[in-house]
Structures are given as C-alpha cells and as structure tokens.
C-alpha cells in the first residue's frame, strides 16, 4: 500500500477493503523510515467497510518508544518484541481483546502440549519471558525521557547532515517516531556506506533487519516516494537512550566523510 511521504494512503486502503476482507494488519511505526502511521483512522475505515475483519497492529518498533494504548488504536490484537527494548531475541508477546477471545476462534500454528491457553504449544522460555518483563519494568518509566532524548538527537543529525551542503537529504515523515532516521546521500550505494561506517565502529543498516539477507530493494522506500536509485543510496539510523550527542556528531562526521571519499570510487 502506498505511504507517500510517510503517511498511510487511506483512499488506497479504502479501495482494497471489501465486506469479505478477513484480516487487516498494519504496522504502527515503520522500521525503515520511522513513520508513525494513523492506525486509528485506518481501523475506523476498516470497521465501516468490513466490520467482521480481524484488526491487528504490529507495534514492535513502537513499543515503549511512543505512547501506545490498544483502546486508542482500536485493534483486536497487537504484537510486540522483547529485543527492541533490551530483552532477549526470540521472545515476544501477543495481546488480544477480551471480545476477540470471546467471539473468535484463534487457531494455533504450533500444536503440541497446549501451552499458552492452547495458542502456542511448546515449553515456555521462562528466562526470556522474565527478562522481557524486567525490560518493560525498566523502560516504561523512561518513555518520556526516551522520546525527548532521541528526538533531540535525530533532529541534531538531520540538521547537521542537510546543512553540510553535500546533497544529503533526510526523509522525514509528517508524524514520526523519535528514534529512527532515513538518510539518502547523492552518490554512494547504501551497502558501501554501511561497510565504511562499520569499519569505524558505527553501525547503521541499508534496510530493516528482516530483509538484511535479501538482495532485492525493499518496497518501503519506493512506497514512501523515493525513486529506486535514491532508495539504493539510503541508510537507516536508529538511536537509544544510550546514544550521546558525541555519538551523533561522530556519526555525522563519518557519514559525510564516507559520502565525500567514496563518491568517486
């Protein structure tokens, strides 16, 4: 679905939805651009067009990064992941409403011993679950601090890169999460720049981790509105509470150095 400029195209969604639509699943924060989508508006539209559809939100990149409530989203189910907030990889959580539990039959994809109320069989990863709970307890009180800190740093990076006069552009959605930036340079392929930065101890990506082993261009940036060649010169930067102003400045300096030194190679 097109998300030109980082906003959901509700007219395109309207055209896709029919009374026979069974599932509407939308991410809340895009993991490549940082766009914070208007999920409540999308789900209000879905409830009018297909009132029986199951409404799911992927909140992995939003959880404890932006304020989220399932009531405001209007979803039937929501998924989150532990590793985005300092928990262990391979651990996540599914929330679903009491109405969903009462009126729908949720079918498992893994059968066996009937753990997790029959929805996900297999021995529970107790240390991973406990670590997830600890990570939530640590990060929840710091949500406002996280938002203020990372937004200040991403704005600092965006300003430094665009004012440097090297033709760098920052792809800023109209509403965005505070901790992610999508940055396009005028000449250097993203993978080349990623390797240049990693050699200096700075780790960014050319797309989402989910697509890190694929050679094809991510559909996210063209849907955002970038031409294919510009998308191939775009990197994704994400920050945390541990990122300092000095870190941000070091990234900008290395990024601009890479753009200048690699452009002729």
N, C-alpha and C positions, 0 to 999 in steps of 0.2 A: 504494500500500500504506500502511495507517495506521502512523504513527510517533508515537503519542500520547505527549506529554511528551518526545519526542526519542529514543525507543528503538524499535528495529525490533520489529514485532509478528510474532514467529516463528510463532505459530499461524495468522495470516493468510497468511504465506508458505507454510506447510505446506499450507494449503488450495488455494493457487494452483498448487503444483508437482504435476506428474504424470510418469509414466515417459516421456511423449512431449515433455517440456519440452526445448527445444534450447539455449536461452541463458538464463543468469541473470546480469544485470548490475546491480550495486548501487554507489552512491557510498559512499565511506568517511567523508568529512566533508561534512555538509550546508552548502552555501554561504550559506544564509539564516539558519539557527539555530545553526550551529556544532556540531551534534550529531555525536558520534563514534560511529558505528554498530558493532555487534558483527558484523562481516563474517565472522570465523572461524566463529562459531556458525551464521550463515546458510548458509555454504558447506558446513559439515558436514551440515546438514539437507539441502541440495540434493544432496550426494553420496549420501545414503541414498535419497532419493526419486527422483532422476533421475541415475544415475551417469554417463550419457553426455553430460550437459549441459555446455556451454562456460561457464566461470565467469569473469566479467570484473569488475574493480573500476575505478571512476572515482576516481582518487586525486588529481585536480587540486588540490583545496582542502587536501589533507593533505600533499602532497609537501614535505618539509623544513619542515613546521610541527609535525608529530607524528611520533614514531618509527614507521617502517613497514618491514616485510620481507615479501616475497612468500611466503616459507615460512610465516610465521605466519598470513597472510591465507588461504592455501590456494587462491589463484586460479590460473587458467590464463593470464590476461593482465591487464595493468594499464596504464592510460594516465595521463600527466602533461602539464603545460603549462608552457612557459617563462615566460610573463608573470606567473605567480603568485609567482615568486621573483626578479623583477628582470630576466629575459631579455626578448627581443623578442616581440611579439604575432605570432601566426600560426605559431609553432614549438611542436611537442610531441614526445612520444616514446611509443612502444608497446613494452612488454616482454611477451614471451610465453615460456612454459616450453619447455625442450628436448623434453619429452614432447609438448607441443602441436605443435611443429614436426615431430616425427617421426610422430605418429599422425593428425593432422588436416590437411585441405587448407584453408589460409587463402586466400580468394579476394580479389583486389584490387577496389576500386570505381573506381579510376582506372587505365586501361590506356595503354600507350604504349611507352616505351623500356625498361621492365623494371627501373628503378632500385629500390633498397631490396630487393634479392633478389626482385624481381617483385611486391612487395606495394604499392608506391606509385610509379607512374611519374611522371616529370617531373624537371626539373633540380633538384638539391638546393639548398636555401637555405644555402649554406656559411657566410656571415657569421652568419645566425641560429642555425645549429647550434653554431658556435664560441662565440657569445655565451651560448647555453644551457649549454654545458659550463663556461664561465667562471663563470656564475651558480651552478651547482651547486658548483663548487670553492670559491666564496666563502661560500656559505650552509651547506654541510654541516658545517663545524667549529663553526658558531654555532647549531646546532639547540637545544642545551640552553639557551643564553642567550636565544634567541628565545622558547622556551616559558616560561621563568621571567619574562622581562620583560613579555611580552604578557599572561600570566595575571594578574600583579600589577596591570596597568593595567585589564584588564577587570573584575577584582574591585573595584578602586577606583571605576570608573564605576558598576558595579551598585550598590554600597553608597551612593554619593552620590545617585544618582537615586531609589532606593527610600526612602532616609531623608529626602528633601526634603519629603515629605508632599503631593505633588502628584498622587497616584494613578497614578504611573508604575510599571509592572511590567517586570521583566526576565525573559525566557523562557529559563530555564536548563535545558538537558538534564541528565540524570543523569551522563553522561560527555560531555565536550565538548572541542573543540579550544580552544587558549588565546586565539586572536586574534579571535574573532567573537562579537558580542553581538546579540541580537534584543530590541528595546525597544519596548514598547507604551505609548502615552500615552492618557489617558482621553477626549479630545475632538477632537483635531486630526488631520485626514487626513494620511497619511504624505507624499503628494506636496507638500502645502502646507508641511509642516515641512522637507522636503528643500530646497525653494527658500529658505526662511527661513535655514537653516543655510548653504547655499551662498553666499548674499549676504554672509555673514560669514567666508567662506574655509574653511568646514568641510564636507567632502564625505562624505555617507553616501548610502544608497540605500533605496528602498522595496521592494526585492526583489533578485533576482540580476541581474547584467548581461545574462544570456542572455534575460531576459524584459523588458528595460527599455523596449522599444518596443511592448509589448502592453498593452492596456487592461484585460484580464481579471485577476481576482485569482489570484495564484499558488496552486497547490494545496498548497504546502509547509506553510503556516501552519495551514490547516484540518486537514491530516493530523496536525500537531503537537498539535491540540486547541483552537486558537483559533476563536472564533466569527467569522463573516465581517466583522462591523463592527469587531471588535478587530484582525483581520488587516489591515484597511484603515487602521488607525492605528499600524502597526508599521514601524519602520525597522531596517535592518541596519547595524551598525557593524563595521568591521574595522581592525585595528591592525598595526603592523610594529615592527621594531627601531628605526626612526627616530622613532616616536611617543614623546613625552616625557610626564612627569607633568603638566607645564604644559599640554600639548596636551589631555590627558584632562580636566583641570579646566576648560579653556576650552570644550570640547565640552559638558560637563555644564551649565555656566552658560548657554551659548547655547540648549541644548535646553530647559532649564527656563524660560528667558525666552520662547522660542517657544511653549511649551505655555501659559504664562500669558497672553501677549499675543494669540495667535491664537484662543484658545478662544471668544471672543465674536464672531468675525468669520465 
